[in-house]
Amino acid sequence: MGRYCGRDMGRGDQRWFAGLLACALMWPAMAHHSGAMFDDKVSVTLTGTVRQFQWTNPHCWIQVVVPDKSGPVEWSVEMGSPSQLFRGGWRPTTVQVGDKIVVVVHPMRDGTKGGLFVSATHEDGTPFGSAAR
């Protein structure tokens, strides 16, 4: 039998430890979803007005209202986690309701008005986040 913390591990200890290890390794897989719903071979540029910026876990979101010939259309833009965005120079106040922005996304494969964030700039072309420095 193996040794753990200076004592011999019995078969029951080994099973308990193996179960705990399996749960620990499984957690990251359960905590994240696939990006298969986004078409990463296509980029769409949205020019619109921020309706809402959600600084939330597990992903931040920007709701952008984009003019369309049939009327305004709201797009949901999925971003990374707050910690990822923070490292990229974003803050909870980086984007404000009413801001005019240009956002590049990888669109949803099913055609719904949503996408995965690629980049964003202010209306004048100034980038958000670390790229603005």
C-alpha positions in Angstrom: 0.0 0.0 0.0 1.1 3.6 -0.5 1.9 6.1 2.2 0.1 9.4 2.9 1.0 12.0 5.5 3.3 9.6 7.2 0.9 6.7 7.6 0.0 3.7 5.5 -3.0 4.1 3.2 -5.5 1.3 3.3 -7.7 0.3 0.4 -10.5 2.5 1.7 -8.2 5.5 2.0 -7.0 5.0 -1.5 -10.5 4.9 -2.9 -11.5 8.0 -1.0 -8.3 9.8 -2.3 -8.9 8.6 -5.9 -12.5 9.8 -5.7 -11.5 13.2 -4.4 -8.8 13.5 -7.1 -11.3 12.6 -9.8 -13.8 15.3 -8.6 -11.0 17.9 -8.5 -9.9 17.1 -12.0 -13.5 17.0 -13.3 -14.5 20.5 -11.9 -12.9 22.6 -14.7 -14.7 20.5 -17.3 -18.1 21.0 -15.7 -17.5 24.7 -15.1 -17.2 25.7 -18.7 -19.2 25.2 -21.9 -18.0 24.6 -25.4 -17.5 27.4 -27.9 -18.9 25.3 -30.7 -22.0 27.5 -31.0 -19.8 30.3 -32.5 -18.5 30.3 -36.0 -14.8 31.2 -35.5 -14.2 31.3 -39.2 -16.5 34.3 -39.7 -16.2 37.8 -38.1 -19.1 40.3 -38.0 -18.6 44.0 -37.3 -21.4 45.5 -35.3 -21.8 49.3 -35.0 -24.3 50.3 -32.3 -25.3 51.6 -28.9 -24.6 49.8 -25.6 -27.8 48.9 -23.9 -26.2 47.0 -21.1 -22.7 45.9 -19.9 -22.8 42.9 -17.5 -19.7 42.5 -15.5 -20.6 39.0 -14.1 -19.2 35.5 -13.7 -18.7 33.2 -15.5 -18.8 35.6 -18.5 -19.2 39.3 -19.1 -21.7 40.4 -21.7 -22.4 43.5 -23.8 -25.9 44.0 -25.1 -25.6 46.2 -28.3 -28.5 47.7 -30.2 -27.6 47.8 -33.9 -29.6 49.7 -36.5 -31.1 47.5 -39.2 -33.3 48.2 -42.2 -36.2 46.5 -40.4 -35.6 48.4 -37.1 -33.1 48.2 -34.2 -31.7 44.7 -33.4 -30.2 43.7 -30.1 -27.1 41.6 -30.2 -25.7 39.7 -27.1 -22.0 39.6 -27.1 -20.3 37.0 -24.9 -16.9 38.0 -23.5 -14.4 36.3 -21.1 -14.6 36.3 -17.3 -14.2 39.4 -15.3 -10.7 38.3 -14.3 -9.7 37.8 -17.9 -11.1 41.2 -18.9 -9.4 42.8 -16.0 -6.0 41.5 -17.1 -6.8 42.9 -20.5 -7.3 46.4 -19.1 -11.1 46.3 -18.8 -13.0 47.5 -15.8 -16.7 47.4 -14.8 -17.0 51.0 -15.9 -15.1 50.6 -19.2 -18.3 50.5 -21.2 -21.3 52.6 -20.3 -25.0 52.4 -21.3 -25.5 54.7 -24.3 -21.9 54.4 -25.6 -21.6 54.2 -29.3 -19.2 51.3 -30.1 -17.9 49.1 -32.8 -17.7 45.4 -31.8 -16.2 42.5 -33.8 -17.7 39.1 -33.0 -17.7 35.5 -34.2 -21.4 35.1 -34.8 -23.7 32.3 -33.6 -23.8 29.4 -36.0 -27.6 29.2 -35.8 -28.1 32.8 -36.9 -29.4 34.2 -33.7 -28.2 37.7 -32.9 -25.3 36.9 -30.7 -21.6 36.3 -30.9 -18.3 35.8 -29.2 -16.3 38.9 -28.5 -13.2 39.5 -30.7 -12.5 43.2 -30.2 -14.2 46.6 -29.6 -13.5 50.2 -30.3 -15.1 53.5 -29.4 -17.0 55.1 -32.3 -13.9 57.1 -33.1 -11.8 54.0 -33.5 -10.0 54.2 -30.1 -9.7 50.6 -28.7 -11.0 49.5 -25.3 -8.8 47.7 -22.7 -5.0 47.3 -22.9 -5.0 48.1 -26.6 -6.0 51.7 -25.7 -2.8 52.3 -23.8 
